[in-house]
Structures are given as C-alpha cells and as structure tokens.
Amino acid sequence: MNNREFIAALASKMEMNVRDTQKMMDETIDEMVNQFDEGNDLFFHGFGTFEVKKRNERIIVNPSTMKRMLVPPKLTLNFKWSETFRNKVK
C-alpha cells in the first residue's frame, strides 16, 4: 500500500475527504519530526514507542583502502512495537 492508497483508505474510514485527510497526515508527521528534532520520544498506547537515541562518534575502517575514518555522533530513531500491536498483527 502506498501513501495515496493509505490516505484514501483512512479518509473513507473517517468519513472525510482525501484533501483534509492528507493535510491531517502531513501535520501529524510534521509534529512528530519536530518532537524528534527536540530529542523527545513518542509513546502511542497500543501501538509502540519511537525513541530518539544518540550514537557516539566512532572510528570505522574502509575495508578496500584500510583507511580509518571518524564517524561523527548522530541521532537515530528506533521503534519498538507494543505487545498489544504485536498480538494484533499476529
């Protein structure tokens, strides 16, 4: 299912038009990104947890040149399913 199909299905279930549903989804995603940028985690009861984690800087080695490089620290986003959601998917 692609984005357009998902929005159409959601609009049908919510008895909204596709344009308003698309706007709602865009605003939801924008707010989620804003929260992640601030380093906040998001918890959705019955769905799961989005966690922002900081990866420390590290040294890697390019196997073809054996050159060592420093990878700067960065933020990563992890998702952990809730037990309720996991059981529904099974």
C-alpha positions in Angstrom: 0.0 0.0 0.0 1.5 3.3 -1.0 0.9 6.8 0.6 -2.0 7.7 -1.7 -3.9 4.4 -1.1 -3.3 4.7 2.6 -4.7 8.3 2.7 -7.8 7.2 0.6 -8.5 4.3 3.0 -8.1 6.5 6.0 -10.4 9.2 4.5 -13.0 6.6 3.8 -12.9 5.2 7.4 -13.0 8.7 8.9 -15.7 9.9 6.5 -13.5 12.8 5.5 -12.4 14.0 2.1 -9.0 13.0 0.8 -7.6 16.5 0.9 -8.4 17.1 4.6 -7.1 13.7 5.5 -3.8 14.4 3.6 -3.5 17.7 5.4 -4.1 16.0 8.8 -1.4 13.3 8.0 1.1 16.0 6.8 0.6 18.0 10.0 0.9 14.8 12.2 4.2 13.9 10.5 5.5 17.4 10.8 4.7 17.5 14.5 6.4 14.1 15.0 9.5 15.3 13.2 9.5 18.5 15.4 9.4 16.3 18.5 12.2 14.1 17.3 14.3 17.1 16.5 13.9 18.3 20.1 15.1 14.8 21.2 11.7 13.8 22.6 10.4 10.2 22.5 6.8 9.5 21.4 4.7 6.8 23.1 1.5 5.7 21.4 -0.5 3.4 23.7 -1.4 0.2 21.9 0.9 0.9 19.0 4.5 1.4 20.1 7.3 3.8 21.1 9.5 5.9 18.9 12.8 6.6 20.7 15.5 9.1 19.7 18.9 7.7 20.6 22.3 9.4 20.3 25.0 7.3 18.7 28.5 8.3 19.8 31.3 9.1 17.4 33.3 6.1 16.3 36.1 5.1 14.1 35.5 2.9 11.1 37.8 1.3 8.7 37.2 1.2 4.9 38.0 -2.4 4.0 39.2 -1.7 0.5 41.7 1.1 1.4 42.2 0.2 5.1 41.8 3.9 5.8 40.4 4.9 9.2 37.6 7.4 9.3 35.9 9.2 12.1 32.1 9.0 12.0 30.6 12.0 13.9 27.9 11.5 16.5 24.3 11.4 15.3 20.7 10.9 16.4 18.9 7.7 15.3 15.2 6.9 15.5 14.2 3.5 16.8 10.7 2.0 17.0 9.6 -0.7 19.5 6.2 -2.3 19.0 3.8 -2.5 21.9 2.7 -6.0 23.0 -0.9 -5.1 22.0 0.0 -4.1 18.5 2.3 -7.2 18.1 -0.5 -9.5 19.1 -3.0 -7.8 16.6 -0.5 -8.2 13.8 0.0 -11.9 14.5 
